[in-house]
Amino acid sequence: MRSRRLVISVAVIAATIGLAPGLAQAADPVAPGVSAPVVGPGKSAAPNLKTFKSPAERSVRKALPGGKTGAAAQQAAGNPDLAIVLNAASTSAHALDLETSVISADAALSISVDWGDGKKDESDAFGSTVLKSSHAYEKLGEYTITVTVTDPVNQAQVVNAFQVMTAGSDFVPYTPTRLLDTRNGTGAAQGKVAPYGSTRVKVGGNGAIPEGVTAVALNVTVTNPTSAGHITAFPEGTERPTTSNVNFEAGESVPNLVIVPVGKNGYVELANRGADAVDLIADVTGYFTRTEAAGYTPMTPARFVDTREGLGTFRDSSPARRPSGPRSPGSAVFRRTSAPWP
């Protein structure tokens, strides 16, 4: 019986996306013939997360209740340079870190952070300070963070606010629909995809799929190959990853379920990394949008398991090399790296 080696590449992090069972029907992969760089999940995710900033110039000075108002208050109030600088960065689909830099004279201050979802954090400080805080939103979407710094002794108060958006997207199930079939010209010109060539799949704005979707679940099938190779799916307009999504041999028809980010123009690109032309089929089973729900955070594709090299598990997939203990025949074991999971 022929032994096959197992390669697992991670292209996304998805939480509770509710994919229907049986949609993937993935065949056993074969060696893709290309080595991918070993990238930790923390480093992979970082470039895709969002950052936000509101400078000191956006600080608005307000009069305290019962105090002077207008120009008289501006002249009479102490601590005239009181201001706030806000910086935020997404850390996961739902969460972000906030850095509040307060510019102030030496004075007792009270600081209030309104996260825009009905929740607040209160703290005290003295003079110029940097306050770091974190928050996780229950629902995905856009929120206005408002920070208020009050100096009661000097009758001074400033407010700075900015809008942030969670990095995650919501998965929306979609009735399985064929978006691409190069055999008959569905979604692209009829004809096989050339060796080391590629074809595009229109996702955003195609049928009932809205514009602006962030990622899509595609069942990608390779059929009629005459030699071994692999297919890589990636958002159009970006650099092609070195990892594979569908691996095939001559004469095989191989499907695999792929979750891949969608390019800014609404397309996903499928690259044929084989020496001969192949037919490609792509069926959509769902998509991601920036609305409420579980959440999805993309990351740069990174290889976690490769039994050819012993990456993430024991080298070789033969039963003699597997660790002892109950396990299904032909399976491999992989474990998380020490890097933090976003």
C-alpha positions in Angstrom: 0.0 0.0 0.0 1.4 3.4 -1.0 2.4 5.7 1.8 1.4 9.3 1.5 2.9 12.2 3.4 0.8 14.9 5.0 1.2 18.6 4.5 -1.0 21.1 6.4 -1.0 24.8 5.6 -3.0 27.3 7.5 -4.4 30.2 5.6 -7.0 31.6 8.0 -8.2 31.7 11.5 -11.9 31.3 11.7 -14.0 31.0 14.9 -17.4 29.3 15.0 -18.1 29.8 11.3 -20.6 27.0 11.1 -19.5 25.3 7.9 -21.9 22.5 6.9 -20.3 19.1 7.2 -19.5 17.2 4.0 -18.8 20.2 1.9 -15.0 19.8 1.8 -14.7 16.2 0.7 -10.9 16.7 0.6 -8.8 13.9 -1.0 -5.5 12.8 0.5 -2.9 15.4 -0.5 0.3 14.5 -2.3 3.7 16.1 -1.9 3.4 19.5 -3.6 7.0 19.7 -4.5 7.5 23.1 -2.9 8.8 24.1 0.5 7.0 26.9 2.3 8.7 29.2 4.8 8.0 28.3 8.4 6.2 31.3 9.8 4.8 31.6 13.4 1.0 32.3 13.6 1.7 35.5 15.5 3.9 37.0 12.8 1.6 35.8 10.1 -1.4 37.5 11.5 0.2 40.9 12.4 0.2 42.5 8.9 -3.5 41.9 8.4 -4.7 43.6 11.6 -5.9 47.2 11.7 -4.5 50.3 13.4 -6.2 53.6 14.3 -4.9 57.0 15.5 -6.4 60.3 16.7 -3.7 63.0 17.3 -3.6 65.6 20.1 -5.0 68.3 17.8 -8.4 66.5 17.8 -8.7 67.0 21.6 -11.7 69.2 22.4 -11.7 71.3 25.6 -15.0 71.5 27.5 -16.2 73.5 30.4 -16.9 71.6 33.6 -20.4 71.8 35.0 -20.9 74.9 37.2 -17.7 76.5 35.9 -17.1 79.4 33.6 -17.9 79.1 30.0 -16.7 80.4 26.7 -13.5 82.5 26.2 -13.5 83.4 29.9 -13.2 79.7 30.9 -10.4 79.1 28.4 -8.4 82.0 29.8 -9.1 81.3 33.5 -8.6 77.5 33.4 -5.3 76.1 34.5 -3.5 73.2 32.7 -3.9 74.9 29.3 -1.9 72.3 27.4 -4.1 69.4 28.5 -4.6 67.0 25.5 -5.0 63.4 24.5 -3.4 61.2 21.8 -5.2 58.0 21.0 -3.7 54.9 19.3 -5.5 51.6 18.8 -4.6 48.3 17.2 -6.7 45.2 16.5 -5.4 42.0 18.3 -8.1 39.5 17.1 -11.4 39.4 15.3 -13.2 41.1 18.2 -10.5 42.7 20.3 -8.2 45.7 20.3 -5.6 47.4 22.4 -5.9 51.1 23.2 -3.0 53.4 24.1 -4.1 56.7 25.6 -1.3 59.3 25.9 -2.2 62.2 28.2 -0.4 65.5 28.0 -0.9 67.4 31.2 0.6 69.7 33.9 1.3 68.1 37.2 -2.3 67.6 38.5 -4.6 64.9 39.7 -6.7 63.5 36.7 -9.6 61.2 36.2 -9.7 59.3 32.9 -12.8 57.7 31.3 -12.7 55.4 28.3 -16.1 54.9 26.6 -15.7 51.9 24.2 -18.8 52.7 22.3 -20.7 49.6 23.1 -22.2 50.7 26.4 -19.1 49.8 28.5 -16.6 52.1 30.2 -13.3 52.0 32.0 -12.4 54.5 34.7 -9.0 55.3 36.2 -7.0 57.9 38.0 -3.6 59.4 37.0 -1.3 62.3 37.9 0.2 64.6 35.2 1.3 63.3 31.8 0.9 59.6 31.5 0.4 56.7 29.1 -2.6 54.4 29.8 -2.8 51.0 28.1 -6.1 49.1 28.0 -7.7 46.3 26.1 -11.3 45.6 25.1 -13.2 42.8 23.3 -16.5 43.6 21.5 -19.3 41.1 21.7 -20.4 42.0 18.2 -18.3 42.8 15.1 -18.7 46.2 13.6 -17.7 49.9 13.8 -17.5 51.7 17.1 -16.7 55.2 18.4 -14.2 55.2 21.3 -14.4 58.4 23.4 -11.7 59.2 26.0 -12.4 62.0 28.5 -9.7 63.4 30.8 -10.8 65.7 33.7 -8.7 68.0 35.9 -11.2 69.1 38.5 -8.7 71.4 40.4 -7.9 73.4 37.3 -11.5 73.3 36.0 -10.1 71.6 32.8 -11.5 68.8 30.7 -10.7 67.5 27.2 -12.3 64.9 25.0 -10.8 62.9 22.1 -12.8 60.4 20.1 -12.3 58.3 17.0 -13.9 55.5 15.1 -12.5 51.9 15.1 -13.6 48.8 13.3 -13.2 45.2 14.5 -10.8 43.2 12.3 -13.1 40.2 12.1 -15.8 39.3 9.6 -19.0 37.3 9.9 -19.6 34.0 8.0 -22.7 33.9 5.9 -23.7 30.5 4.6 -24.5 30.4 0.9 -26.3 27.8 -1.2 -23.6 25.9 -3.0 -23.3 27.6 -6.4 -20.8 27.1 -9.2 -18.8 30.3 -9.8 -16.1 28.8 -12.1 -15.9 25.8 -14.5 -13.1 26.1 -17.1 -14.6 23.0 -18.9 -17.6 25.0 -20.2 -16.7 28.6 -19.7 -18.6 29.3 -16.5 -17.1 32.4 -14.8 -14.0 32.4 -17.1 -13.0 31.7 -20.7 -13.5 28.1 -21.7 -10.2 26.1 -21.6 -7.7 24.6 -19.2 -5.6 26.8 -17.0 -2.1 26.9 -18.5 0.9 25.4 -16.6 2.1 28.0 -14.0 -0.7 30.2 -15.1 -3.8 31.3 -13.2 -7.5 32.2 -13.6 -9.8 34.5 -11.6 -13.0 33.8 -9.7 -15.5 36.7 -9.4 -16.8 36.7 -5.8 -17.9 40.2 -4.6 -21.0 41.3 -6.5 -21.5 37.9 -8.1 -25.1 36.8 -7.9 -26.4 37.4 -4.4 -22.9 37.8 -2.9 -22.6 41.5 -1.9 -19.7 43.7 -2.8 -17.1 44.2 -0.2 -16.9 40.7 1.2 -13.6 40.0 3.0 -13.2 36.3 2.4 -15.0 33.4 0.7 -15.4 29.6 1.3 -14.8 27.8 -2.0 -14.9 24.2 -2.8 -12.1 24.1 -5.4 -11.8 21.0 -7.7 -9.0 20.1 -10.0 -10.0 17.7 -12.9 -8.4 16.3 -16.0 -4.7 16.7 -14.9 -2.1 14.9 -16.9 0.7 15.3 -14.3 1.2 16.1 -10.6 1.0 19.6 -9.3 -0.9 21.9 -6.9 -3.3 24.8 -6.8 -2.8 28.0 -4.7 -5.8 30.2 -4.0 -5.1 33.8 -2.9 -6.7 37.3 -3.2 -6.2 38.9 -6.6 -3.8 41.8 -6.4 -1.6 40.3 -3.8 1.6 38.2 -3.9 1.0 34.5 -4.4 1.8 32.4 -1.3 4.2 29.5 -1.6 1.8 27.1 0.2 -0.7 24.9 -1.6 -4.5 24.4 -1.2 -5.2 21.5 -3.6 -2.6 18.8 -4.4 -3.2 16.4 -7.3 -1.6 13.6 -9.4 -2.1 12.7 -13.0 -5.6 11.4 -13.7 -7.1 12.4 -10.4 -10.1 14.7 -9.8 -9.3 16.3 -6.4 -11.6 18.7 -4.4 -10.7 20.7 -1.3 -12.6 23.3 0.7 -10.6 26.6 0.8 -11.3 29.8 2.9 -9.4 32.6 1.2 -9.5 36.4 1.5 -11.1 38.3 -1.4 -9.1 40.9 -3.3 -10.2 44.6 -3.1 -11.8 44.3 -6.6 -13.8 41.3 -5.5 -11.8 38.5 -7.1 -9.9 35.4 -5.9 -7.1 34.1 -8.0 -6.4 30.4 -8.6 -2.8 29.6 -9.6 -1.9 26.3 -11.4 1.6 25.3 -10.1 1.9 22.3 -12.3 3.8 21.5 -15.5 0.6 20.8 -17.5 -2.7 22.5 -18.0 -5.7 21.6 -15.8 -9.4 22.3 -15.6 -10.6 24.1 -12.4 -14.0 24.2 -10.8 -15.0 26.5 -7.9 -18.3 26.3 -5.9 -19.1 28.9 -3.3 -20.4 27.7 0.0 -20.3 30.9 2.1 -18.7 34.3 2.5 -17.5 36.7 5.2 -18.6 40.2 5.7 -17.9 42.8 8.4 -21.1 42.3 10.4 -22.0 40.7 13.6 -21.1 37.2 14.7 -18.2 34.9 15.4 -15.5 36.5 13.4 -12.7 35.7 11.0 -9.2 37.1 11.0 -7.0 36.4 7.9 -3.3 35.5 8.2 -0.5 34.9 5.8 -0.5 31.2 4.8 2.0 29.4 7.0 3.0 25.7 7.0 2.3 24.0 10.4 2.8 20.3 9.5 5.0 18.6 6.9 5.8 14.9 7.6 8.4 15.0 4.8 10.6 17.2 7.0 9.3 16.5 10.5 7.8 20.0 10.7 5.2 20.1 13.6 5.2 16.3 13.9 7.3 13.1 13.5 9.1 12.8 10.2 7.7 10.2 7.9 4.1 8.9 8.0 4.8 5.2 8.3 3.1 3.4 11.3 6.6 2.5 12.7 7.5 6.2 13.2 4.2 7.2 14.9 4.1 7.7 18.7 2.3 5.0 20.7 -1.3 5.4 21.8 -4.7 5.1 20.2 -4.9 6.8 16.8 -6.5 6.1 13.5 -4.4 4.3 10.8 -2.3 6.6 8.7 -3.0 9.7 10.8 -0.4 12.3 11.9 -0.2 14.3 15.1 0.6 18.0 15.2 0.7 20.4 18.0 0.5 24.2 18.5 3.8 26.1 18.3 4.8 28.2 21.3 3.8 31.4 19.5 0.6 33.0 20.9 -2.5 32.4 18.9 -4.1 35.7 17.8 
